Amino acid sequence: MSYKKPNFKEKYGNFINGKFVDPVDGEYFENKSPIDNSLIAKYPRSKKEDVNNAVEAANAAKEAWGNTSAAERANLLNKVADIIEQHLEEFALVETCDNGKAIRETINADVPLSVDHWRYFASVIRAEEGTATELDQNTLSMNIKEPLGVVAQIIPWNFPLLMLSWKVPPALAAGNCVILKPAEQTPSSATLLMEKIADVFPPGVVNIIHGFGPEAGKPLASHSGVDKVAFTGETTTGQLIMQYASKNLNPVTMELGGKSPNIFFNSVMDEDDAFLDKAIEGAVLFAFNQGEVCTCPSRLLVQEDIYDAFMEKVIARTKAIVQANPYDVNTMMGAQASNDQFEKILSYINIGKEEGAKVLTGGNACKLEGEFANGYYIEPTILEGHNKMRVFQEEIFGPVLAVTKFKDEAEAIEIANDTLYGLGAGVWTRDAHQLYQIPRAIKAGRVWVNCYHAYPAHAPFGGYKKSGFGRETHLMMMNHYRQNKNMLISYDKNKLGFF
Amino acid sequence: MEFKRVAITEQAAKIVQQLKEKHGELIFHQSGGCCDGSAPMIFEKEDMYLDDSDILLGQLEYVNYYMNEEQFEYWKHTFLTVDITEGRGSSFSLEIPLGLRFIIHSRLLTEEENKALNN
């Protein structure tokens, strides 16, 4: 079964103060689909004045919104979840068209997961409580959580609706107003969401600004009317945003890159059973979302005594990946998100070859026929080499796996931690001791044990080292969007006696 | 003979000139990791805070090209050529509104270059 490219209007506006508005200076940019390089629609090329308007609207709305009851906020978050769920297919199609990923991923992962994150934060604020401590007989210390006010959020293009749904619900649940800037490669699903939920929140509570990083992102990140900036992206922009935030003494959270190791110990091959089958799939998950995931398991570490037998199965499974029309439900891998992304990935495959890595499978652009001939497709690629090579150290953000072998536990840990990043890692074993000890020794914020690429709400996600800080998809994120008001109350009728 | 680590294509040099006319003095900074990472980014000179941890790789069109020292450790054996392609990045790099994106092509340094630059 195959879907078709969805219909779009000719152009869309920013969503500010509860309605769609044209950009102040009337400039738009063209957004194209990476599936076939066809035009999707025009989106606002916003500038500082548009950002100012959004910040003003959010500031005007923050007091009333911050004072709504937890029950009311939870009801509205649940309403959003219901609306997305009711239009699941529509969101999935728009996302596939805009990002290029296969429809089976948007239908089964991006959109349902988005729904669940809205519901999770709706439920969290009904269940959590503040704290009160009796410091002595007459003194009570009470902690009340207060919203920060206005939160700016800048998200990437790899999971446009899902990244929005990681960031917006906790900020709203905590009582903040939000200004979100989607990536300019993928403005469509955020816009569709605003169309569907335009009347859910009071005006100014949720605002969406489109545009380019230097023109709209920078004024947003550096705006003195913003109380916090949350960013997902790469390291240099992360550093810049932290610099701007330092001027305003604003808190930030950063989810940056990764070069995640996926480690397979020899016991996975002790049996030829369902678990081995799962493990092979776990190694091939590097191709999930065309490899455009911050936690892409892009470094495969296999114990040397099972290396040949294990890799034979991994290569066979990789070769079985169906790369075709992304709107077809049988397609497993779609298009890379943009031309520059496509060029960058091919350039990395080349440097890998030059550095002496051996191509075990793939290694080229994938030519699709007909209407997809102008899209950006790359073969899932496995390069064999060693951990000092650039393809083992740099985030390629494409379907490129770098594989090497290790002798024992010590060497596995050494290779796994020999990276600038520490976002995700995978450990696969049937050994009960390794199940605990190896994950503890890996310096990464999320270690998947006998699984990979699961992102349920209720399990905190975030990085060590140059992968950033802050923990999303969990109650913990709420405190990144809140102040703590400590009320220190004396029930003593007697004076101190100093004066 | 003088050895270099970075070079720029003619087309990319034209864009650098164009950006200089509009924005004044510029720097390149090589980003790492994630979505738009592992790409050269160009900013107004005063925009980014640089210190000893940023290694100066060279100058392109009189624009300094920097990379963080930890990243440099893994890149120091490669020669980088900055090029320009159609594209749409979401970083703060100044060429993005033009519908263009700086990218790099890499090759390994020759033995001779490596000896001169990395010893």
Interface residues (C-beta under 8 A of the other chain):
Chain A: F29 R45 P156 W157 N158 A183 E184 Q185 F212 G213 P214 E215 G217 K218 T232 G233 E234 T235 T236 T237 Q239 L240 Q243 L256 G257 G258 K259 E292 C294 S338 N339 D340 Q341 E343 K344 S347 Y348 N350 I351 E354 E355 K388 R390 Q393 E394 E395 I396 F397 L420 Y421 K466 S467
Chain B: H29 Q30 S31 G32 G33 C34 C35 D36 G37 S38 A39 M41 F43 D47 M48 Y49 N68 E70 Q71 Y74 W75 T78 T85 E86 G87 R88 G89 S90 S91 F92 S93 L94 I96 P97 G99 R101 I103 I104 H105 S106 R107 L108
